[in-house]
Amino acid sequence: MLFTFILLYIPATYLFVATAFYDNHFIYFILALILLYPAHKLLHFLPIAHMNEKIRKIVDIKLGFIPTIKIQITEPIKKYQFLIALLSPFVIINSVLLAACFVFPHYAHYFTILLAYHIGLCVSDLICGKDVLSAPKNAFIEENEDGYEILIINKEGTSY
């Protein structure tokens, strides 16, 4: 996250050099920081929400007030469906945050912090996505306790 912030903030300071950065509305920044994780999880869920019978949703409260959300795919789904669900938060939230830097240049420093934080949340998704992308086109993805399994259907109709 820190490396991402450095890579984003330095160009932002040069890009918006004529713009003074404001530090008011800090409470909205903190609120956005808190809501970024649930929004990220919601965007994982929305592309596969219609498969309700194949998905288990678990909300757990840690330390009495920190919600953790786990979405687990209990039955195999198609590769492209899994990739859409996996990568939609990265594409949508990062696009919105980048656009916000240009729409609200006085708060670009807030948006770069949020962007770096969100990219940090997406690292595991991107690593998993890299593995799934290398799977054959007709593969199915199944999630278990140890991670993900890529199921490949052979010509006889059996998986291996």
ROTI-477028 format. One record per atom (N, C-alpha, C, O): atom name; residue number from 1; x, y, z. Coordinates in steps of 0.05 Angstrom, whole numbers. Layout:
<pts>
- CA/NUM/X/Y/Z
...
</pts>
This chain:
<pts>
- N/1/17/-24/0
- CA/1/0/0/0
- C/1/18/25/0
- O/1/12/44/-14
- N/2/39/24/16
- CA/2/56/48/18
- C/2/70/53/-9
- O/2/72/76/-18
- N/3/80/32/-22
- CA/3/92/34/-48
- C/3/73/46/-68
- O/3/80/63/-84
- N/4/48/36/-68
- CA/4/28/46/-86
- C/4/22/76/-81
- O/4/19/91/-100
- N/5/20/83/-56
- CA/5/15/111/-49
- C/5/38/129/-60
- O/5/32/150/-71
- N/6/63/120/-56
- CA/6/85/136/-66
- C/6/84/139/-96
- O/6/88/161/-107
- N/7/78/117/-110
- CA/7/76/117/-139
- C/7/53/135/-149
- O/7/55/147/-171
- N/8/32/138/-134
- CA/8/9/154/-142
- C/8/11/183/-133
- O/8/4/201/-148
- N/9/22/187/-109
- CA/9/21/214/-98
- C/9/41/233/-112
- O/9/35/256/-116
- N/10/64/223/-119
- CA/10/84/240/-132
- C/10/74/251/-158
- O/10/75/275/-163
- N/11/63/234/-176
- CA/11/51/245/-201
- C/11/27/263/-195
- O/11/23/283/-209
- N/12/12/257/-175
- CA/12/-12/274/-168
- C/12/-3/302/-160
- O/12/-16/322/-167
- N/13/19/304/-145
- CA/13/28/331/-137
- C/13/38/347/-161
- O/13/34/371/-161
- N/14/50/334/-181
- CA/14/58/348/-205
- C/14/35/354/-223
- O/14/34/375/-236
- N/15/16/336/-224
- CA/15/-7/340/-242
- C/15/-25/362/-232
- O/15/-36/377/-248
- N/16/-28/364/-206
- CA/16/-45/385/-194
- C/16/-29/406/-180
- O/16/-36/416/-159
- N/17/-6/414/-192
- CA/17/12/433/-180
- C/17/0/460/-176
- O/17/7/474/-157
- N/18/-18/468/-193
- CA/18/-31/494/-190
- C/18/-54/493/-169
- O/18/-66/514/-163
- N/19/-60/470/-159
- CA/19/-82/466/-141
- C/19/-72/463/-113
- O/19/-54/447/-107
- N/20/-83/478/-94
- CA/20/-77/475/-66
- C/20/-93/452/-55
- O/20/-117/450/-60
- N/21/-80/435/-39
- CA/21/-94/413/-27
- C/21/-108/423/-1
- O/21/-96/437/15
- N/22/-133/416/2
- CA/22/-148/424/26
- C/22/-149/401/46
- O/22/-148/377/38
- N/23/-150/408/71
- CA/23/-152/387/91
- C/23/-179/388/106
- O/23/-182/373/126
- N/24/-198/404/97
- CA/24/-224/403/109
- C/24/-239/378/99
- O/24/-230/365/80
- N/25/-261/372/111
- CA/25/-277/348/104
- C/25/-262/322/111
- O/25/-266/302/97
- N/26/-245/323/131
- CA/26/-230/300/139
- C/26/-248/277/148
- O/26/-242/254/145
- N/27/-271/284/160
- CA/27/-289/264/170
- C/27/-300/247/147
- O/27/-305/223/150
- N/28/-304/260/123
- CA/28/-313/245/100
- C/28/-292/225/90
- O/28/-297/203/81
- N/29/-267/234/93
- CA/29/-245/216/86
- C/29/-244/192/104
- O/29/-241/169/94
- N/30/-247/196/130
- CA/30/-247/174/149
- C/30/-271/156/144
- O/30/-269/131/144
- N/31/-294/167/138
- CA/31/-318/152/132
- C/31/-314/135/106
- O/31/-321/111/105
- N/32/-302/147/86
- CA/32/-296/132/61
- C/32/-276/110/66
- O/32/-278/88/55
- N/33/-257/115/84
- CA/33/-237/94/91
- C/33/-250/70/104
- O/33/-243/47/99
- N/34/-269/76/122
- CA/34/-284/55/136
- C/34/-303/40/117
- O/34/-305/15/119
- N/35/-316/54/99
- CA/35/-335/42/81
- C/35/-323/28/56
- O/35/-337/14/42
- N/36/-297/32/52
- CA/36/-284/20/29
- C/36/-284/-10/29
- O/36/-289/-23/9
- N/37/-279/-22/52
- CA/37/-279/-51/54
- C/37/-306/-63/49
- O/37/-309/-82/33
- N/38/-328/-53/62
- CA/38/-354/-65/56
- C/38/-362/-60/27
- O/38/-375/-78/15
- N/39/-355/-38/15
- CA/39/-361/-33/-13
- C/39/-346/-52/-31
- O/39/-357/-62/-51
- N/40/-321/-58/-24
- CA/40/-305/-77/-39
- C/40/-318/-105/-38
- O/40/-321/-118/-59
- N/41/-327/-113/-15
- CA/41/-340/-140/-12
- C/41/-366/-140/-27
- O/41/-373/-161/-39
- N/42/-381/-118/-25
- CA/42/-407/-117/-40
- C/42/-403/-120/-70
- O/42/-419/-134/-83
- N/43/-382/-108/-80
- CA/43/-377/-110/-109
- C/43/-367/-138/-117
- O/43/-369/-146/-140
- N/44/-355/-152/-98
- CA/44/-349/-181/-103
- C/44/-375/-197/-105
- O/44/-377/-215/-122
- N/45/-394/-190/-89
- CA/45/-419/-205/-86
- C/45/-439/-200/-109
- O/45/-452/-218/-119
- N/46/-441/-175/-118
- CA/46/-462/-167/-137
- C/46/-462/-183/-163
- O/46/-483/-192/-173
- N/47/-438/-189/-176
- CA/47/-439/-204/-201
- C/47/-449/-233/-198
- O/47/-457/-245/-217
- N/48/-447/-244/-173
- CA/48/-455/-272/-169
- C/48/-479/-273/-151
- O/48/-486/-295/-141
- N/49/-492/-251/-145
- CA/49/-515/-251/-126
- C/49/-538/-269/-136
- O/49/-553/-280/-120
- N/50/-541/-271/-162
- CA/50/-563/-287/-173
- C/50/-559/-317/-168
- O/50/-577/-333/-172
- N/51/-535/-325/-160
- CA/51/-528/-353/-154
- C/51/-530/-358/-124
- O/51/-512/-370/-113
- N/52/-551/-350/-112
- CA/52/-554/-350/-83
- C/52/-549/-378/-71
- O/52/-538/-380/-49
- N/53/-558/-399/-85
- CA/53/-555/-426/-74
- C/53/-526/-436/-75
- O/53/-519/-455/-61
- N/54/-508/-423/-90
- CA/54/-480/-431/-92
- C/54/-462/-414/-75
- O/54/-438/-419/-75
- N/55/-473/-395/-60
- CA/55/-457/-376/-45
- C/55/-465/-377/-15
- O/55/-488/-378/-8
- N/56/-444/-377/1
- CA/56/-449/-374/30
- C/56/-437/-347/39
- O/56/-415/-340/32
- N/57/-454/-332/53
- CA/57/-446/-305/63
- C/57/-444/-306/93
- O/57/-462/-315/107
- N/58/-421/-297/104
- CA/58/-417/-297/133
- C/58/-407/-270/141
- O/58/-387/-259/131
- N/59/-422/-257/160
- CA/59/-414/-232/171
- C/59/-407/-237/200
- O/59/-423/-248/216
- N/60/-383/-230/208
- CA/60/-373/-235/235
- C/60/-364/-209/247
- O/60/-353/-192/232
- N/61/-368/-205/272
- CA/61/-359/-180/286
- C/61/-334/-187/302
- O/61/-335/-204/320
- N/62/-312/-173/296
- CA/62/-287/-177/311
- C/62/-284/-153/330
- O/62/-291/-131/324
- N/63/-273/-159/353
- CA/63/-268/-139/374
- C/63/-293/-123/382
- O/63/-291/-100/392
- N/64/-316/-134/377
- CA/64/-341/-122/385
- C/64/-352/-101/366
- O/64/-375/-93/369
- N/65/-336/-91/346
- CA/65/-347/-70/328
- C/65/-336/-71/300
- O/65/-345/-56/283
- N/66/-317/-88/294
- CA/66/-305/-89/267
- C/66/-318/-112/251
- O/66/-314/-136/258
- N/67/-334/-105/231
- CA/67/-347/-127/215
- C/67/-328/-139/195
- O/67/-313/-125/181
- N/68/-328/-165/193
- CA/68/-313/-179/172
- C/68/-334/-194/156
- O/68/-352/-207/167
- N/69/-331/-192/130
- CA/69/-351/-204/112
- C/69/-336/-226/95
- O/69/-316/-220/83
- N/70/-347/-250/96
- CA/70/-335/-272/80
- C/70/-356/-282/60
- O/70/-379/-289/68
- N/71/-349/-283/35
- CA/71/-366/-293/14
- C/71/-352/-318/4
- O/71/-329/-316/-6
- N/72/-365/-341/6
- CA/72/-352/-366/-2
- C/72/-370/-380/-23
- O/72/-394/-383/-19
- N/73/-358/-388/-45
- CA/73/-372/-402/-66
- C/73/-371/-431/-59
- O/73/-350/-443/-57
- N/74/-395/-443/-54
- CA/74/-396/-471/-45
- C/74/-398/-491/-67
- O/74/-393/-515/-62
- N/75/-405/-483/-91
- CA/75/-407/-501/-114
- C/75/-391/-489/-137
- O/75/-388/-465/-138
- N/76/-380/-505/-155
- CA/76/-364/-494/-177
- C/76/-380/-475/-195
- O/76/-404/-479/-200
- N/77/-367/-454/-203
- CA/77/-379/-435/-222
- C/77/-360/-431/-245
- O/77/-336/-438/-243
- N/78/-370/-420/-267
- CA/78/-353/-417/-291
- C/78/-331/-397/-286
- O/78/-333/-379/-270
- N/79/-310/-401/-301
- CA/79/-286/-385/-298
- C/79/-292/-355/-302
- O/79/-283/-339/-286
- N/80/-306/-348/-324
- CA/80/-312/-320/-329
- C/80/-329/-307/-308
- O/80/-325/-284/-301
- N/81/-348/-322/-296
- CA/81/-364/-311/-274
- C/81/-347/-306/-250
- O/81/-350/-285/-236
- N/82/-329/-324/-244
- CA/82/-311/-320/-221
- C/82/-293/-296/-225
- O/82/-288/-280/-207
- N/83/-282/-293/-250
- CA/83/-264/-271/-255
- C/83/-279/-244/-253
- O/83/-268/-224/-243
- N/84/-303/-243/-263
- CA/84/-319/-218/-261
- C/84/-323/-211/-232
- O/84/-320/-188/-224
- N/85/-331/-231/-216
- CA/85/-336/-226/-187
- C/85/-310/-218/-173
- O/85/-310/-202/-155
- N/86/-288/-230/-181
- CA/86/-262/-226/-168
- C/86/-251/-198/-175
- O/86/-240/-185/-157
- N/87/-253/-189/-200
- CA/87/-240/-165/-208
- C/87/-258/-140/-209
- O/87/-248/-118/-213
- N/88/-284/-143/-205
- CA/88/-302/-120/-207
- C/88/-296/-99/-186
- O/88/-297/-75/-193
- N/89/-289/-105/-161
- CA/89/-282/-83/-142
- C/89/-257/-68/-151
- O/89/-256/-43/-148
- N/90/-237/-82/-161
- CA/90/-213/-69/-170
- C/90/-219/-49/-192
- O/90/-210/-26/-191
- N/91/-234/-57/-212
- CA/91/-240/-40/-235
- C/91/-258/-17/-227
- O/91/-252/6/-234
- N/92/-280/-22/-213
- CA/92/-300/-2/-208
- C/92/-290/18/-187
- O/92/-291/42/-192
- N/93/-281/9/-164
- CA/93/-273/28/-143
- C/93/-249/44/-151
- O/93/-248/68/-146
- N/94/-229/31/-163
- CA/94/-205/46/-172
- C/94/-211/67/-193
- O/94/-200/88/-193
- N/95/-229/60/-211
- CA/95/-238/79/-232
- C/95/-252/103/-219
- O/95/-246/126/-227
- N/96/-269/98/-200
- CA/96/-283/120/-187
- C/96/-263/138/-172
- O/96/-265/162/-173
- N/97/-245/126/-158
- CA/97/-225/141/-142
- C/97/-207/157/-161
- O/97/-200/180/-154
- N/98/-198/146/-183
- CA/98/-182/161/-202
- C/98/-197/184/-214
- O/98/-187/206/-217
- N/99/-222/179/-222
- CA/99/-239/201/-233
- C/99/-243/223/-212
- O/99/-243/246/-219
- N/100/-246/215/-187
- CA/100/-250/235/-165
- C/100/-226/253/-162
- O/100/-229/276/-155
- N/101/-202/242/-167
- CA/101/-178/259/-166
- C/101/-180/282/-186
- O/101/-171/304/-180
- N/102/-191/277/-209
- CA/102/-193/298/-229
- C/102/-217/316/-225
- O/102/-216/340/-231
- N/103/-239/305/-215
- CA/103/-263/321/-210
- C/103/-259/339/-186
- O/103/-268/362/-185
- N/104/-245/329/-165
- CA/104/-240/344/-140
- C/104/-210/346/-136
- O/104/-200/333/-117
- N/105/-196/361/-151
- CA/105/-166/362/-149
- C/105/-156/372/-122
- O/105/-134/366/-114
- N/106/-172/388/-108
- CA/106/-164/398/-82
- C/106/-162/375/-61
- O/106/-149/378/-40
- N/107/-175/353/-67
- CA/107/-175/330/-48
- C/107/-161/306/-60
- O/107/-166/283/-52
- N/108/-144/310/-80
- CA/108/-130/288/-93
- C/108/-113/272/-74
- O/108/-109/248/-77
- N/109/-103/285/-54
- CA/109/-86/271/-34
- C/109/-103/251/-18
- O/109/-94/229/-12
- N/110/-128/258/-12
- CA/110/-146/239/1
- C/110/-152/215/-17
- O/110/-152/192/-8
- N/111/-158/221/-42
- CA/111/-165/200/-61
- C/111/-141/181/-67
- O/111/-145/158/-71
- N/112/-117/192/-67
- CA/112/-93/175/-71
- C/112/-89/157/-47
- O/112/-80/134/-51
- N/113/-94/166/-23
- CA/113/-92/149/0
- C/113/-113/127/-1
- O/113/-107/103/4
- N/114/-138/134/-8
- CA/114/-159/114/-11
- C/114/-152/94/-33
- O/114/-157/70/-30
- N/115/-141/104/-55
- CA/115/-134/87/-77
- C/115/-112/67/-69
- O/115/-113/44/-76
- N/116/-92/77/-55
- CA/116/-70/59/-46
- C/116/-81/38/-27
- O/116/-73/15/-28
- N/117/-98/47/-9
- CA/117/-110/28/10
- C/117/-126/6/-5
- O/117/-125/-17/2
- N/118/-142/15/-24
- CA/118/-158/-4/-39
- C/118/-141/-23/-56
- O/118/-148/-47/-58
- N/119/-120/-13/-68
- CA/119/-103/-31/-83
- C/119/-90/-51/-65
- O/119/-86/-74/-72
- N/120/-84/-43/-40
- CA/120/-74/-62/-20
- C/120/-95/-84/-14
- O/120/-87/-107/-10
- N/121/-120/-76/-13
- CA/121/-141/-96/-9
- C/121/-144/-115/-32
- O/121/-151/-138/-29
- N/122/-137/-106/-56
- CA/122/-140/-121/-80
- C/122/-117/-140/-87
- O/122/-119/-156/-106
- N/123/-95/-138/-72
- CA/123/-71/-154/-79
- C/123/-78/-184/-81
- O/123/-70/-197/-100
- N/124/-91/-194/-60
- CA/124/-97/-223/-60
- C/124/-116/-230/-83
- O/124/-114/-251/-95
- N/125/-135/-212/-90
- CA/125/-153/-216/-112
- C/125/-137/-218/-139
- O/125/-142/-235/-156
- N/126/-118/-200/-142
- CA/126/-102/-199/-167
- C/126/-84/-224/-169
- O/126/-81/-235/-191
- N/127/-73/-233/-147
- CA/127/-57/-258/-148
- C/127/-74/-282/-155
- O/127/-66/-298/-171
- N/128/-98/-284/-143
- CA/128/-116/-306/-149
- C/128/-125/-303/-179
- O/128/-127/-323/-193
- N/129/-131/-279/-187
- CA/129/-140/-275/-215
- C/129/-119/-283/-235
- O/129/-126/-294/-256
- N/130/-93/-279/-229
- CA/130/-72/-287/-246
- C/130/-72/-318/-250
- O/130/-68/-328/-272
- N/131/-76/-332/-228
- CA/131/-78/-361/-229
- C/131/-102/-371/-245
- O/131/-100/-389/-261
- N/132/-125/-358/-240
- CA/132/-149/-367/-254
- C/132/-148/-360/-284
- O/132/-158/-375/-301
- N/133/-135/-338/-291
- CA/133/-132/-331/-319
- C/133/-116/-352/-335
- O/133/-121/-356/-359
- N/134/-98/-365/-322
- CA/134/-82/-385/-336
- C/134/-96/-412/-339
- O/134/-86/-430/-352
- N/135/-120/-415/-327
- CA/135/-136/-439/-329
- C/135/-149/-440/-357
- O/135/-153/-420/-370
- N/136/-155/-464/-366
- CA/136/-169/-467/-392
- C/136/-196/-452/-393
- O/136/-208/-447/-372
- N/137/-205/-445/-416
- CA/137/-229/-429/-420
- C/137/-254/-442/-408
- O/137/-271/-427/-397
- N/138/-256/-468/-409
- CA/138/-281/-481/-400
- C/138/-278/-491/-371
- O/138/-294/-508/-363
- N/139/-260/-481/-356
- CA/139/-255/-490/-328
- C/139/-277/-479/-310
- O/139/-290/-459/-316
- N/140/-280/-493/-288
- CA/140/-298/-484/-266
- C/140/-281/-479/-242
- O/140/-260/-491/-238
- N/141/-289/-460/-225
- CA/141/-274/-452/-201
- C/141/-291/-460/-177
- O/141/-315/-454/-176
- N/142/-277/-472/-158
- CA/142/-291/-480/-133
- C/142/-273/-471/-110
- O/142/-249/-473/-111
- N/143/-286/-460/-89
- CA/143/-272/-450/-66
- C/143/-274/-471/-44
- O/143/-296/-482/-39
- N/144/-252/-475/-29
- CA/144/-252/-493/-6
- C/144/-237/-480/17
- O/144/-229/-457/15
- N/145/-232/-495/38
- CA/145/-219/-484/62
- C/145/-190/-476/56
- O/145/-180/-458/69
- N/146/-177/-489/37
- CA/146/-149/-484/31
- C/146/-145/-463/10
- O/146/-122/-455/4
- N/147/-166/-454/-3
- CA/147/-164/-434/-25
- C/147/-183/-441/-47
- O/147/-207/-445/-43
- N/148/-172/-441/-71
- CA/148/-189/-446/-95
- C/148/-179/-470/-110
- O/148/-155/-477/-110
- N/149/-198/-484/-122
- CA/149/-192/-506/-140
- C/149/-202/-500/-167
- O/149/-224/-490/-171
- N/150/-186/-506/-187
- CA/150/-193/-502/-215
- C/150/-201/-529/-226
- O/150/-184/-547/-228
- N/151/-226/-533/-233
- CA/151/-236/-558/-243
- C/151/-237/-557/-274
- O/151/-249/-538/-285
- N/152/-226/-577/-286
- CA/152/-225/-578/-316
- C/152/-241/-602/-324
- O/152/-236/-624/-315
- N/153/-260/-597/-342
- CA/153/-277/-619/-352
- C/153/-264/-630/-377
- O/153/-258/-615/-396
- N/154/-259/-656/-378
- CA/154/-247/-668/-401
- C/154/-269/-676/-421
- O/154/-293/-671/-416
- N/155/-261/-688/-443
- CA/155/-281/-695/-464
- C/155/-301/-715/-456
- O/155/-323/-716/-468
- N/156/-295/-732/-436
- CA/156/-314/-752/-427
- C/156/-334/-740/-407
- O/156/-353/-754/-399
- N/157/-330/-715/-399
- CA/157/-349/-702/-381
- C/157/-341/-705/-351
- O/157/-357/-697/-334
- N/158/-318/-716/-346
- CA/158/-309/-718/-318
- C/158/-289/-696/-312
- O/158/-275/-687/-329
- N/159/-288/-689/-287
- CA/159/-269/-667/-279
- C/159/-244/-679/-267
- O/159/-245/-702/-256
- N/160/-223/-664/-269
- CA/160/-198/-673/-256
- C/160/-183/-648/-246
- O/160/-161/-651/-234
</pts>
